[in-house]
Amino acid sequence: MGSKAKAYISMAIAMTTVGSSFVVSKWILEVFPIYLASGIRYGIAAVLLFILLYFTERPFPKFTKHDFLILCLLSLTGVCGFSILLLYGLQYTTATESGIITSTSPMVICLISFLFLKEKMSRRQWSGVLLAVCGIAAIHLLTGDTQEIVPGIPRWVGTLLIFGAVIGEALFTIFGKVLSKKMSPLCIATFATIIGFLMFLPFSIYEAISFNFSQPTTLEWMYIVYYAVIVTVIGFVLWYYGVSKVPVSTSAVFTGIIAVSSLILSYIFLKEQFQWGHLIGIVFVLIGIFITTRQEKENLQQAHSSELKA
């Protein structure tokens, strides 16, 4: 099997695990409080990532104060912010809708880069963002199920929280790009996870004081272990193996698998109702991802051509 085929399979599996995380998170929230569950998850992941980093990338890079500040911002937005908003959002909306919204990450990255990094966006990229917005709108306008999951709180509140998590993930990527000049992706993820765990720790301890640890079954504890080991660690390793072998534009297209896998897995395991509005939303989002990343690929090719001419 060629390296590209292995990369495609790795990225597909990684994004499928992300899609599965919405289902597992629903199960976790039935038993564990949010901060305690997040603290345990990131604690396990931090240990495993540090062991992996220790045996593969010694010596560790030296951090400046500026690097450490960016790492803290990265952890605050992409680890703590993402997890808190995602888990709260999942309480107010479905796993299917959450997966579709989360897959808009490539367009959000482009939009944040335009607003704060002053990177130019072409008409095609703006079209991709617009299609993603239409996809999210289709979920709410074309699905007949408007029943509140939590009485008194409309489902669009969950949508806003999930979209906030997407912004956190996008900021994680952008801050990661800044650090990538000095550190490997594994190094960034390891130290970001460690810092994120330390941020969660005080709140986790507070919730742990009143939590009955004998209440969860072995299977329910395994949900958190799955999230930490499969989604956070193995999913990360597979994803960055794939990213290292293919263009960025190609890897971004694979994020669309999040929407598809979350829909299928939510239908199978959570018995969530499939509706045509979900399918239409997925189609809009996937087309938006393709258009956005296609433009990025053309920009890279043009830049490479200009370098050759120079």
Residue pairs with C-beta under 8 A, 6 or more apart in sequence:
3 245
4 245
4 246
6 241
6 242
6 245
7 241
7 242
7 243
7 244
7 245
7 246
8 242
8 246
8 254
10 238
10 239
10 241
10 242
11 238
11 239
11 242
11 243
11 246
11 251
11 254
11 257
12 254
12 257
13 235
13 238
14 235
14 236
14 238
14 239
14 242
14 254
15 239
15 254
15 255
15 256
15 257
15 258
15 261
16 257
16 261
17 230
17 231
17 234
17 235
17 238
18 102
18 231
18 235
18 258
18 261
19 99
19 257
19 258
19 259
19 260
19 261
19 262
19 263
19 264
19 265
20 230
20 231
20 261
20 262
20 265
21 227
21 231
22 90
22 95
22 96
22 98
22 99
22 102
22 262
22 265
22 266
23 95
23 262
23 265
23 266
23 269
23 270
24 223
24 226
24 227
24 231
25 86
25 87
25 90
25 95
25 227
26 90
26 95
26 270
27 220
27 223
28 37
28 87
28 220
28 223
28 224
28 227
29 37
29 87
29 90
29 91
31 215
31 216
31 220
31 223
32 40
32 211
32 216
32 220
32 224
33 207
33 211
34 84
34 87
34 88
35 84
35 200
35 203
35 204
35 206
35 207
36 204
36 207
36 208
36 211
37 87
37 224
38 80
38 83
38 84
38 87
38 200
38 204
39 197
39 200
39 201
39 203
39 204
39 205
39 208
40 204
40 224
40 228
41 83
41 224
41 227
41 228
41 232
42 79
42 83
42 193
42 196
42 197
42 200
42 228
42 232
43 197
43 228
44 224
44 225
44 228
44 229
45 193
45 197
45 228
45 229
45 232
45 233
46 190
46 193
46 194
46 196
46 197
48 228
48 229
48 233
49 186
49 189
49 190
49 193
49 194
49 232
49 233
49 236
50 190
50 194
52 186
52 190
52 233
52 237
53 60
53 186
53 187
53 190
56 186
57 184
57 186
57 187
60 187
61 182
61 183
61 187
63 71
67 179
67 182
67 183
70 175
70 178
70 179
71 179
71 188
71 191
71 192
71 195
72 195
73 171
73 175
74 171
74 172
74 175
74 176
74 179
74 188
74 192
75 192
75 193
75 195
75 196
75 199
76 199
77 167
77 168
77 171
77 172
77 175
78 168
78 169
78 171
78 172
78 173
78 175
78 176
78 192
79 172
79 192
79 193
79 195
79 196
79 199
80 196
80 199
80 200
81 164
81 165
81 168
81 171
82 165
82 168
82 169
82 172
83 165
83 196
83 200
85 161
85 162
85 164
85 165
85 168
86 98
86 102
86 161
86 162
86 165
88 161
89 98
89 158
89 159
89 160
89 161
89 162
89 164
89 165
90 98
90 158
90 162
91 149
91 150
91 158
92 148
92 149
92 150
92 153
92 154
92 155
92 157
92 158
92 161
93 149
93 155
93 157
93 158
93 159
93 162
94 149
94 155
94 266
94 270
94 272
95 262
95 265
95 266
95 270
95 272
96 262
96 263
96 266
96 267
96 272
96 274
96 278
97 139
97 155
97 158
97 159
97 162
97 278
98 158
98 162
98 262
99 258
99 259
99 261
99 262
99 263
99 266
100 135
100 136
100 139
100 259
100 262
100 263
100 278
100 281
100 282
100 285
101 136
101 139
101 159
101 162
101 163
101 166
102 162
102 165
102 166
102 169
102 258
102 259
102 262
103 255
103 256
103 257
103 258
103 259
103 285
103 286
103 289
104 132
104 135
104 136
104 163
104 166
104 285
104 288
104 289
105 166
105 169
105 170
105 173
105 255
106 252
106 255
106 289
106 292
106 293
107 125
107 128
107 129
107 132
107 288
107 289
107 292
108 166
108 167
108 169
108 170
109 170
109 173
109 174
110 119
110 121
110 125
110 128
110 129
110 292
110 296
111 121
111 129
112 167
112 170
112 171
112 174
113 119
113 174
114 120
114 121
117 174
121 129
122 295
124 291
124 292
124 294
124 295
125 291
125 292
125 295
125 296
127 288
127 291
128 287
128 288
128 289
128 290
128 291
128 292
128 295
129 288
129 292
130 288
131 284
131 285
131 287
131 288
131 291
132 284
132 285
132 288
132 289
134 284
135 280
135 281
135 282
135 283
135 284
135 285
135 288
136 159
136 163
136 281
136 285
138 277
138 280
138 281
138 284
139 159
139 277
139 278
139 281
140 155
140 156
140 159
140 277
141 277
142 275
142 276
142 277
142 280
142 281
143 275
143 276
143 277
143 278
144 275
144 277
145 273
145 275
146 155
147 155
148 154
148 155
149 155
149 158
172 192
176 185
176 188
179 188
180 188
183 191
185 240
185 243
186 236
186 237
186 240
189 236
189 240
193 232
239 251
242 251
242 254
243 251
247 297
247 300
248 293
248 296
248 300
249 293
249 294
249 296
249 297
249 300
250 293
250 297
252 289
252 292
252 293
252 296
253 289
253 290
253 293
255 289
256 282
256 285
256 286
256 289
256 290
259 281
259 282
259 285
259 286
260 282
263 274
263 278
263 282
266 272
267 273
267 274
